[in-house]
Amino acid sequence: MGDSYLEIPLTITPSRMLNGLILHGDTLIPTVVPLVIQSVTPITCVCPVSPKKQVNFGIGTPFKWVKLRKNAINEENFTYSITIFEGDAVVMNNLESITYEIQFTGTPNCHDEGSIYKSMYKCHTTFITKDGQSVQEILVQSNNAYQSEIVKAIEAFLYANPYY
């Protein structure tokens, strides 16, 4: 088992980031960063409480696909949790699951010319390994790198499209 923490400063409010990255991410992420995420498709299941999806990675990654389920979303507190429970051999070779706990936080700072909103993407990732094996550092580093790329690309898109 292993944990990873990632914090990314943002210029977009938590509500807009939650909207763009999480609520509309299935369509927006493949549009904005197609080399990382090619497509996101729902998986038909009998449990509407915990919807499942398959994420197909783009040619810019060593991964092919993963399946994930939504654990929780809280739009008032800007939090979201998902678990990857299945994937190609590169991702899931020694892993049973990967859980992401994502939170967007923000603090308004007012100035004479207007206000500047500082917000933060915080992600705590838990890697559950099979047979108590350690998580390879390369997996943690690549996971953080791809998360950063996606988050910053969505931030840039939302900044350029203020009415989205």
Buried (B, 14 or more C-beta within 10 A) or exposed (E): EBEBEBEBEBEBBBBBBBBBBBEBBBEBBBEBBEEBBBBBEEEEEEEEEEEBBBBBBBEEBEBBBBBBBBEEBEEEEBBBBBBBBBBEEBBBEEBBBBBBBBBBBBEEEEEEEEEEBEBBBBBBBBBBBEEEEEBBEEBBEBBBEBBBBBBBBBBEBBEEEEEE
